Amino acid sequence: MIPQIDKVLYATDLGEQTQPVFARAVSLARLYKAKLLMVHVVEPLGVTANSIIETYLPEESVVKIQEKSGMTLVMDKVRHQLQEFAKEQLKEEKPEQVPVIEVHVALGKPSREIMRIAEENHVGVIVMGKSAHSFFGNTMMGTCARRVTRYSNTPVLLIPNNG
């Protein structure tokens, strides 16, 4: 039996080169008349970041940032940023050609959270940029993309997003 794709997960790092990846995800969602899940994962602050914050910010600011409410504010801002990005990218499109979009912002390790959201939502395909970097003339795939393609039970479509 041929699998049905009724949900497409678009994973974004909110980087500069996200437009070609988003366009491909929208195209797939249109093709399959699928819902588009926009996903961004906010990584928790590490030990170094916490040390810098504690050293250079007033104590009240440190407490606010380190409390859950501080991360909630960050995640709400990211959610709004994703909604605005989608609205801007799709403003020229006919309303009937714009897929239903659901925004997900999670806190954690990006590769794990992307796969978790894909599994929980029974996504048909994950679309993400490969975030290629060049070292000594060799192109290396980004860590998150490499982990998702290696460990995901959901098919992954990697789109070049390096300009």
Protein Blocks (a to p, Z undefined) as FASTA:
>chain_A
ZZddfbdcdddehiaklmmmmmmmmmmmmmnopacddddddddddfklmmmmmmmpcfkl
mmmmmpmklmmmmmmmmmmmmmmmmmmmmmmpcfklpccddddddeddfklmmmmmmmmn
opabdcddekiaceehiacddfklmmmmmmpcbdcddddfeZZ
